[in-house]
Amino acid sequence: MSNPTISKYVKPLNALKASILALFLPILFCYSTHADVLITTLNDNGIVVITNSDVKKSELDLGSLRAIFAVRKKSWESKLPIKVFVLPDNNVIHQLFCKSVLKVYPYVLREQWDRLLFSGTGIPPTIVNTEKDLLAIVSATPGAIGYVTADAVATPLNSKNPQPKSSLSEPATSNK
């Protein structure tokens, strides 16, 4: 029972691909956007945590990532507010990010966000419909963080003004 959509992302990168990405992707990416790229070593699925250039990479360990994406950590060490951008709940990349990077199930993260919203103690992350838009909005927003596949980072940005979906509305449904 193999899902071809999921298996496309689940195949781990081999050592050669990972080495090439680690060496050349950040250099290429610096010339195409203003965001820095952090290739996480916390997963084998090719999921990349991206941040705006204002963020120090040293702040991104597993505990920090969990706190940031659960919206418990609200500012960086430099006192710059953290702006979290995510893909819709039903997106395969979002599900892989939750499971392989954060080590939590997507529904657990959604419950934490709903609790913030309904208790009035916080606002959930902003949902962005596509990887390309997520990459563009993170690079344009100071203090922003998100995630995409390594393939999306290698693709140049064409969209200058992505339109994030409000985090208060229903998740977008995929037509795939």
Backbone as numpy.savetxt, mean C-alpha at the origin, in Angstrom:
# Nx Ny Nz CAx CAy CAz Cx Cy Cz
-7.57 -26.62 -6.79 -8.40 -25.44 -6.79 -7.52 -24.20 -6.79
-7.02 -23.87 -7.94 -6.14 -22.72 -8.06 -6.84 -21.61 -8.81
-6.82 -20.42 -8.24 -7.40 -19.24 -8.87 -6.31 -18.57 -9.69
-6.46 -18.44 -11.03 -5.39 -17.87 -11.84 -5.09 -16.41 -11.50
-6.10 -15.66 -11.05 -5.87 -14.27 -10.67 -4.97 -14.18 -9.45
-5.25 -15.01 -8.46 -4.46 -14.99 -7.23 -3.08 -15.59 -7.47
-3.02 -16.69 -8.22 -1.73 -17.35 -8.42 -0.74 -16.45 -9.15
-1.24 -15.51 -9.93 -0.36 -14.56 -10.63 0.45 -13.73 -9.63
-0.17 -13.40 -8.48 0.51 -12.59 -7.49 1.17 -13.42 -6.39
0.74 -14.65 -6.23 1.24 -15.46 -5.13 2.59 -16.07 -5.42
2.93 -16.23 -6.69 4.22 -16.82 -7.02 5.35 -15.95 -6.47
6.20 -16.49 -5.65 7.28 -15.69 -5.06 8.31 -15.27 -6.12
8.89 -14.13 -5.89 9.97 -13.68 -6.77 11.20 -14.52 -6.50
11.90 -14.91 -7.55 13.12 -15.67 -7.32 14.24 -14.72 -6.90
15.34 -15.24 -6.45 16.42 -14.42 -5.89 16.97 -13.42 -6.90
17.07 -13.80 -8.16 17.60 -12.90 -9.17 16.67 -11.70 -9.39
15.38 -11.96 -9.53 14.43 -10.87 -9.71 14.43 -9.94 -8.50
14.47 -10.51 -7.31 14.46 -9.71 -6.10 15.71 -8.83 -6.03
16.86 -9.39 -6.42 18.10 -8.61 -6.41 18.04 -7.46 -7.41
17.53 -7.74 -8.60 17.42 -6.69 -9.61 16.47 -5.60 -9.16
15.32 -5.99 -8.60 14.37 -5.00 -8.10 14.98 -4.17 -6.98
15.66 -4.83 -6.06 16.25 -4.12 -4.93 17.30 -3.11 -5.38
18.05 -3.43 -6.43 19.11 -2.54 -6.89 18.62 -1.42 -7.80
17.77 -1.76 -8.76 17.44 -0.80 -9.80 16.10 -0.11 -9.65
15.13 -0.72 -9.03 13.80 -0.14 -8.93 13.79 1.19 -8.19
14.43 1.31 -7.03 14.43 2.61 -6.36 15.09 3.71 -7.19
16.13 3.36 -7.93 16.81 4.36 -8.77 15.89 4.81 -9.89
15.28 3.87 -10.59 14.35 4.21 -11.66 13.16 4.98 -11.13
12.66 4.59 -9.99 11.47 5.20 -9.44 11.72 6.65 -9.03
12.89 6.97 -8.55 13.20 8.33 -8.14 13.05 9.31 -9.29
13.32 8.88 -10.50 13.22 9.77 -11.65 11.79 9.91 -12.16
10.89 8.99 -11.84 9.54 9.06 -12.37 8.54 9.71 -11.42
8.80 9.68 -10.10 7.88 10.28 -9.14 8.67 10.88 -8.00
7.93 11.44 -7.05 8.58 12.00 -5.87 8.52 11.05 -4.67
7.99 9.87 -4.85 7.86 8.93 -3.74 9.08 8.03 -3.66
9.40 7.64 -2.45 10.43 6.63 -2.25 9.73 5.28 -2.22
10.45 4.25 -2.54 9.88 2.91 -2.55 10.61 2.06 -1.53
9.87 1.33 -0.75 10.45 0.38 0.18 9.99 -1.00 -0.25
10.91 -1.85 -0.65 10.56 -3.22 -1.00 10.64 -4.02 0.28
9.50 -4.44 0.77 9.46 -5.11 2.06 10.08 -6.49 1.97
10.72 -6.89 3.04 11.25 -8.24 3.12 10.31 -9.09 3.95
9.12 -8.56 4.26 8.18 -9.27 5.11 7.29 -10.23 4.34
7.41 -10.27 3.01 6.56 -11.14 2.21 7.31 -11.68 1.01
6.73 -12.68 0.37 7.31 -13.27 -0.83 6.40 -13.07 -2.04
5.44 -12.17 -1.95 4.43 -12.02 -2.98 4.63 -10.81 -3.88
5.73 -10.11 -3.76 5.99 -8.97 -4.62 5.20 -7.75 -4.25
4.72 -7.64 -3.03 3.99 -6.46 -2.57 5.01 -5.45 -2.06
4.87 -4.21 -2.52 5.81 -3.15 -2.19 5.10 -2.08 -1.37
5.66 -1.71 -0.23 5.13 -0.60 0.56 5.77 0.66 0.01
4.93 1.64 -0.35 5.45 2.90 -0.90 5.12 4.03 0.06
6.02 4.99 0.12 5.80 6.16 0.95 6.19 7.40 0.17
5.68 8.52 0.61 6.10 9.79 0.05 7.55 10.03 0.47
8.25 10.87 -0.25 9.67 11.10 0.00 9.94 11.72 1.37
8.91 12.23 2.05 9.09 12.83 3.37 9.28 11.80 4.48
9.01 10.54 4.21 9.01 9.51 5.23 10.35 8.80 5.29
10.85 8.58 6.51 12.10 7.83 6.69 11.80 6.34 6.64
12.57 5.62 5.85 12.35 4.18 5.70 12.58 3.43 7.00
13.40 3.98 7.89 13.71 3.29 9.14 12.48 3.15 10.04
11.42 3.90 9.76 10.21 3.85 10.59 9.28 2.72 10.20
9.64 1.90 9.22 8.70 0.93 8.67 9.07 -0.51 8.97
8.87 -0.94 10.19 9.00 -2.35 10.54 7.59 -2.94 10.66
7.47 -4.20 10.97 6.17 -4.86 11.03 5.23 -4.19 12.03
5.73 -3.90 13.21 4.89 -3.25 14.23 4.40 -1.89 13.80
5.29 -1.11 13.19 4.89 0.21 12.71 3.87 0.12 11.58
4.10 -0.81 10.65 3.15 -0.97 9.54 1.77 -1.37 10.04
1.73 -2.28 11.00 0.43 -2.68 11.57 -0.26 -1.50 12.24
0.48 -0.73 13.00 -0.11 0.44 13.69 -0.56 1.50 12.68
0.22 1.70 11.64 -0.12 2.71 10.63 -1.38 2.30 9.88
-1.45 1.07 9.39 -2.59 0.65 8.59 -3.83 0.36 9.43
-3.68 0.20 10.74 -4.83 0.09 11.64 -5.25 1.48 12.14
-4.53 2.50 11.71 -4.75 3.91 12.05 -4.62 4.14 13.56
-3.71 3.40 14.19 -3.37 3.66 15.59 -2.22 4.64 15.68
-1.31 4.59 14.73 -0.20 5.54 14.66 -0.62 6.63 13.68
-0.68 7.87 14.14 -1.26 8.94 13.34 -0.24 9.94 12.82
1.02 9.87 13.28 2.03 10.79 12.75 3.41 10.11 12.75
4.25 10.59 11.82 5.61 10.09 11.71 6.46 10.71 12.82
7.66 10.22 13.00 8.56 10.78 14.02 8.82 12.26 13.80
8.74 12.71 12.56 8.96 14.13 12.24 7.73 14.97 12.53
6.69 14.38 13.14 5.42 15.04 13.48 4.53 15.30 12.27
4.93 14.84 11.09 4.12 14.95 9.88 2.97 13.95 9.98
1.72 14.37 9.74 0.59 13.43 9.83 0.71 12.31 8.79
0.32 11.12 9.18 0.33 9.97 8.28 -0.99 9.95 7.52
-0.90 9.84 6.22 -2.08 9.71 5.35 -2.00 8.31 4.72
-2.95 7.45 5.05 -2.94 6.07 4.60 -3.88 5.91 3.40
-3.38 5.30 2.34 -4.16 5.01 1.14 -4.12 3.51 0.89
-5.29 2.93 0.61 -5.39 1.49 0.40 -6.24 1.19 -0.82
-6.14 -0.03 -1.31 -7.00 -0.52 -2.38 -8.29 -1.07 -1.77
-9.36 -1.25 -2.56 -10.62 -1.77 -2.02 -10.45 -3.13 -1.36
-11.33 -3.43 -0.41 -11.28 -4.68 0.34 -11.29 -5.93 -0.54
-12.03 -5.88 -1.65 -12.15 -7.06 -2.50 -11.02 -7.19 -3.53
-10.05 -6.28 -3.49 -8.92 -6.32 -4.42 -7.93 -7.40 -3.97
-7.47 -8.21 -4.90 -6.53 -9.31 -4.60 -5.24 -8.76 -3.98
-4.77 -7.64 -4.46 -3.53 -7.06 -3.94 -3.71 -6.63 -2.49
-4.88 -6.06 -2.16 -5.17 -5.67 -0.78 -5.16 -6.90 0.12
-5.79 -7.97 -0.34 -5.84 -9.19 0.45 -4.45 -9.78 0.67
-3.63 -9.78 -0.38 -2.25 -10.28 -0.24 -1.44 -9.38 0.69
-1.62 -8.07 0.59 -0.91 -7.14 1.47 -1.25 -7.44 2.93
-2.53 -7.57 3.23 -2.94 -7.84 4.61 -2.34 -9.14 5.13
-2.44 -10.20 4.32 -1.98 -11.51 4.77 -0.47 -11.65 4.79
0.23 -11.15 3.75 1.66 -11.42 3.66 2.53 -10.35 4.31
2.07 -9.11 4.35 2.88 -8.05 4.94 2.45 -7.78 6.38
1.17 -7.48 6.58 0.69 -7.16 7.93 0.45 -8.40 8.79
0.32 -9.55 8.15 0.07 -10.82 8.85 -1.28 -10.79 9.60
-2.28 -10.15 8.98 -3.65 -10.15 9.50 -4.60 -10.43 8.35
-5.77 -10.93 8.66 -6.77 -11.15 7.63 -7.41 -9.81 7.26
-7.79 -9.63 6.00 -8.40 -8.36 5.58 -9.64 -7.98 6.38
-10.46 -8.97 6.75 -11.67 -8.64 7.50 -11.35 -8.10 8.89
-10.22 -8.51 9.47 -9.81 -7.99 10.78 -9.45 -6.51 10.66
-8.73 -6.17 9.61 -8.38 -4.77 9.37 -9.64 -3.95 9.14
-10.57 -4.48 8.34 -11.84 -3.78 8.08 -12.61 -3.56 9.38
-12.63 -4.54 10.29 -13.31 -4.39 11.58 -12.69 -3.27 12.40
-11.35 -3.16 12.38 -10.67 -2.09 13.10 -11.06 -0.73 12.53
-11.10 -0.62 11.19 -11.49 0.64 10.56 -12.94 1.00 10.86
-13.83 0.01 10.82 -15.24 0.26 11.13 -15.42 0.70 12.58
-14.65 0.11 13.48 -14.72 0.49 14.89 -14.30 1.95 15.07
-13.25 2.37 14.36 -12.82 3.77 14.41 -13.94 4.70 13.93
-14.53 4.34 12.82 -15.56 5.16 12.20 -16.81 5.25 13.08
-17.31 4.11 13.54 -18.56 4.09 14.28 -18.42 4.61 15.70
-17.22 4.53 16.27 -17.01 5.07 17.62 -16.69 6.56 17.58
-16.38 7.07 16.38 -16.05 8.49 16.25 -14.64 8.82 16.70
-13.78 7.80 16.84 -12.42 8.04 17.32 -11.39 8.18 16.21
-11.81 8.00 14.96 -10.86 8.12 13.87 -11.54 7.96 12.53
-10.76 8.14 11.49 -11.24 8.01 10.12 -10.42 6.92 9.44
-11.09 5.96 8.79 -10.37 4.89 8.10 -9.51 5.43 6.96
-8.61 4.62 6.44 -7.79 5.03 5.30 -8.64 5.38 4.08
-8.07 6.15 3.19 -8.73 6.51 1.95 -8.56 5.38 0.94
-9.66 4.98 0.32 -9.63 3.90 -0.67 -9.38 4.49 -2.04
-8.42 3.93 -2.75 -8.08 4.34 -4.11 -8.34 3.14 -5.01
-8.95 3.36 -6.16 -9.43 2.25 -6.99 -8.36 1.44 -7.70
-7.26 2.06 -8.13 -6.26 1.33 -8.90 -4.87 1.54 -8.31
-3.97 0.62 -8.65 -2.58 0.75 -8.21 -1.94 2.02 -8.77
-2.22 2.32 -10.02 -1.64 3.48 -10.67 -2.05 4.76 -9.93
-3.34 4.85 -9.58 -3.82 6.02 -8.84 -3.22 6.07 -7.44
-3.09 4.90 -6.81 -2.51 4.85 -5.47 -1.06 5.33 -5.50
-0.33 4.89 -6.48 1.07 5.29 -6.63 1.17 6.81 -6.83
0.31 7.35 -7.67 0.33 8.78 -7.96 -0.06 9.62 -6.74
-1.08 9.21 -6.02 -1.54 10.01 -4.89 -0.56 9.94 -3.72
0.09 8.80 -3.53 1.10 8.70 -2.46 2.30 9.59 -2.79
2.70 9.61 -4.06 3.85 10.45 -4.43 3.52 11.93 -4.33
2.24 12.29 -4.41 1.85 13.71 -4.38 1.43 14.20 -2.99
1.27 13.30 -2.02 0.76 13.66 -0.70 1.85 13.53 0.36
2.25 14.64 1.00 3.26 14.55 2.07 2.80 13.64 3.21
3.68 12.76 3.65 3.38 11.85 4.75 2.55 10.64 4.37
2.35 10.42 3.07 1.47 9.34 2.61 2.18 7.99 2.59
1.37 6.94 2.73 1.85 5.57 2.65 0.78 4.72 1.98
1.22 3.70 1.25 0.31 2.77 0.59 1.09 1.54 0.18
0.53 0.76 -0.72 1.18 -0.46 -1.19 0.72 -0.77 -2.60
1.58 -1.37 -3.37 1.27 -1.81 -4.73 2.12 -3.05 -5.01
1.95 -3.62 -6.19 2.83 -4.73 -6.59 4.11 -4.13 -7.15
5.16 -4.92 -7.16 6.43 -4.46 -7.71 6.28 -4.11 -9.19
5.41 -4.80 -9.91 5.17 -4.51 -11.32 4.61 -3.10 -11.50
3.74 -2.66 -10.61 3.13 -1.33 -10.72 4.17 -0.23 -10.51
5.15 -0.49 -9.68 6.19 0.52 -9.42 7.05 0.72 -10.66
7.26 -0.33 -11.43 8.10 -0.25 -12.61 7.39 0.46 -13.77
6.05 0.59 -13.69 5.27 1.25 -14.74 5.27 2.75 -14.50
5.58 3.59 -15.51 5.57 5.03 -15.31 4.17 5.56 -15.04
4.09 6.65 -14.30 2.81 7.27 -13.97 2.30 8.10 -15.14
1.03 7.95 -15.48 0.41 8.76 -16.51 -0.64 9.69 -15.93
-1.21 9.31 -14.79 -2.27 10.10 -14.18 -1.67 11.11 -13.21
-2.02 12.36 -13.38 -1.48 13.40 -12.49 -2.42 13.71 -11.34
-3.72 13.52 -11.51 -4.70 13.85 -10.48 -5.62 12.67 -10.20
-5.17 11.68 -9.45 -6.03 10.54 -9.15 -7.17 10.97 -8.24
-8.29 10.32 -8.37 -9.45 10.62 -7.54 -9.64 9.50 -6.53
-9.25 9.72 -5.27 -9.44 8.67 -4.28 -10.92 8.51 -3.96
-11.32 7.29 -3.69 -12.68 7.02 -3.29 -12.78 7.30 -1.80
-13.85 7.88 -1.37 -14.03 8.18 0.05 -13.99 6.90 0.85
-13.34 6.95 2.00 -13.23 5.77 2.84 -14.55 5.48 3.54
-15.52 6.40 3.45 -16.79 6.20 4.13 -17.78 5.44 3.26
-17.52 5.30 1.98 -18.48 4.63 1.10 -18.16 3.16 0.98
-19.03 2.45 0.28 -18.87 1.01 0.11 -17.65 0.72 -0.75
-17.00 -0.43 -0.54 -15.86 -0.80 -1.39 -16.30 -0.95 -2.84
-15.41 -0.60 -3.74 -15.71 -0.71 -5.18 -15.75 -2.18 -5.58
-16.63 -2.50 -6.51 -16.68 -3.87 -7.01 -15.85 -3.97 -8.25
-15.20 -5.07 -8.41 -14.33 -5.28 -9.55 -15.11 -5.88 -10.72
-14.81 -5.44 -11.93 -15.47 -5.98 -13.10 -14.66 -7.11 -13.72
-13.61 -7.53 -13.10 -12.74 -8.58 -13.64 -13.34 -9.93 -13.39
